[in-house]
Amino acid sequence: MSDKPPVISIRNVTKRFGNMVAVDNVSIDILEGEFFVLLGPSGCGKTTLLRMVAGFELPTEGQILIGGQDMAGVPPNQRPINMVFQSYAVFPHMSVADNVAYGLKIAGVERSELRTRVDEALELVSLGGLGARMPDQLSGGQRQRVALARGLVMRPKVLLLDEPLSALDAKLRAQMQFELAELQDNVGITFVTVTHDQDEALSMACRIAVMNKGDVAQLAAPSDLYEYPANRFVADFIGSVNIFEGKLSVDEPERAVVDCPELGQVYLNHGVTGAHETTVWVAIRPEKITMLPVGQAKAKDSPEGSNVAHGQIKGMSYLGDITIYDIRLDSGRSIRVSRPNLSRWDQDEFQWDDKVSLCWHPSSPVVLLS
Amino acid sequence: MNLFKRTPIAPLDYTRRLWMRAWMGGTLFFLYAPLIVLIAFSFNDSRRNIVWRGFTLKYYGKVLENDALMAALGNSLTIAFLATLFSILLGTLAAVMLWRFEFPGKAGVEGTMSLPIVVPEICMGVAMLVFFAKLDWPTDLPWPLNLSAITIAHITFCFPFVAMVVRARLASFNKEQEEAAKDLGASEWQAFRDVLLPHMKPGIVAGALLAFTLSLDDFVITFFTSGPNTITFPVKVYSMVRFSVTPEVNAASALLIFLTILLTSVALKLQDFTKATA
């Protein structure tokens, strides 16, 4: 994938609205054929960035290249990209087929070719046979498919999607996540999606740019974002996590120790490139912590190595597939542990106020420097 | 039947309380009794309008044979048509401007635009009279042109209504639709024609009907701007009344009422449609 040239090149782009910096010196290369996701909380500048690529906003500084061409001064109607809007923006006074045909009509595509291409596009989004319907006779999910077909029929270099699934209910959203990813795979068009929903991003993306306050906090593949977050913002934004502040006391190539006042000594089986005594943060995912009744941990001599902490269960939330425990450590801090309910009785093994031992493998914690 | 249901009256069931019904009945009576009397007596077979002498349609025939009255009606319809046409153009463009753009003095423009609606008609009439006199507007032009002064006056108070209705319609427009059109390759004009205009259409039609009826039955402003050769229908009816209130006047008025009711109900229907599709 890396030998292909980037289809979209965002170079040092800054966007200011008055005094407010919406996008702050962002550089991203989006590769041909990938499913790229811009992920971030609301107000992080992700939609502004997308609208700049589409041409509805102009960058204050910097350059946007699409297919190697500078887009400065190119209006939205002349860019080789199409967009699916958050509201879908399906034209209510046109039939489904006319909606999909609109761009082709403007482009002056011949009637017979227009018909076949519209039919193909409708077939592609499984709306075959619904061409004569009016938008108000469609469900929300179907309207979104119309918006998708309307963009895809133009065979753009890139399809931009602004929060494509946010208006759908949870079940349909989960289904559409798979369909979108599959569709993108079939048509081979580069998709750039904006979302604030991490599940959506993780399930669909080839690569994700996590944005925070106009800046790219991390750009990586979904599993790398989750397992190797670059900073506290990403660790916290993607999934749930326990973060403890500490000082690096031992740092060798194969071993490191972080002294966390609230957790104790955390042993790692790898080195950390940081100076001795610098402040670092240790992040541990709730599912990577093993919970045992307090007596058993000693008996088994901590199967997860030397990382052990003790506490008392102060909260439980049973979610069916997993149970999440809120445990008050001896230091007074709370830590979150999740436990899969592998058998039908697993949730009964621990009760409120049980004293427990927590242990985790020295490879599990992530050390964050910022 | 619901009206005579024996169930107890619920606290918010105001429409089933006697005092409320009496009040409503009284209101409706004072609103519509004069109109009903007017229309009923247009069928009265008598020179005088006081005693009922039997049913006839002959005064409707007389109205239709009255050349002066028919000429006035022709004038009225011509003025209403032209005033509506220009009101649509001006009003729609004004609405789009106020909706789309932010510019210094926008609040002022918005305020002054609705001024013709709130200024008393008599003031508007006098103002128009003074204005055209000062301009020395020619009054002896050949037929449709001699109506120009009245038409201009009518456009002045009609187009703000069109602007208001269209503006209200535009408030429900999803700007992403226009962006979607441009994203699909449409130029500014194509996006306006294919997306914005269809959205405004019910508002424009409703505004047009409003303008047409307002222009058709305007008396006060027209009275001040009309000359001896440019009598409109309402002005003519007024002059007929000054001699005597014959069933012929009733018939003429009834015709105007029917026309107005018809157009207003079409306008209301279209506004319902506007709401339903917003």
Chai-1 contact restraints between the chains, C-beta under 6 A:
chainA,res_idxA,chainB,res_idxB,connection_type,confidence,min_distance_angstrom,max_distance_angstrom,comment,restraint_id
A,F56,B,E179,contact,1.0,0.0,6.0,A-B,restraint_1
A,P76,B,K182,contact,1.0,0.0,6.0,A-B,restraint_2
A,P76,B,D183,contact,1.0,0.0,6.0,A-B,restraint_3
A,N77,B,K182,contact,1.0,0.0,6.0,A-B,restraint_4
A,N77,B,G185,contact,1.0,0.0,6.0,A-B,restraint_5
A,N77,B,A186,contact,1.0,0.0,6.0,A-B,restraint_6
A,N82,B,D183,contact,1.0,0.0,6.0,A-B,restraint_7
A,M83,B,D183,contact,1.0,0.0,6.0,A-B,restraint_8
A,F85,B,E176,contact,1.0,0.0,6.0,A-B,restraint_9
A,F85,B,A180,contact,1.0,0.0,6.0,A-B,restraint_10
A,S87,B,N174,contact,1.0,0.0,6.0,A-B,restraint_11
A,S87,B,E176,contact,1.0,0.0,6.0,A-B,restraint_12
A,A89,B,E176,contact,1.0,0.0,6.0,A-B,restraint_13
A,A89,B,Q177,contact,1.0,0.0,6.0,A-B,restraint_14
A,A89,B,A180,contact,1.0,0.0,6.0,A-B,restraint_15
A,H93,B,P198,contact,1.0,0.0,6.0,A-B,restraint_16
A,Y102,B,L184,contact,1.0,0.0,6.0,A-B,restraint_17
A,G103,B,L184,contact,1.0,0.0,6.0,A-B,restraint_18
A,G103,B,G185,contact,1.0,0.0,6.0,A-B,restraint_19
A,I106,B,G185,contact,1.0,0.0,6.0,A-B,restraint_20
A,I106,B,A186,contact,1.0,0.0,6.0,A-B,restraint_21
A,A107,B,G185,contact,1.0,0.0,6.0,A-B,restraint_22
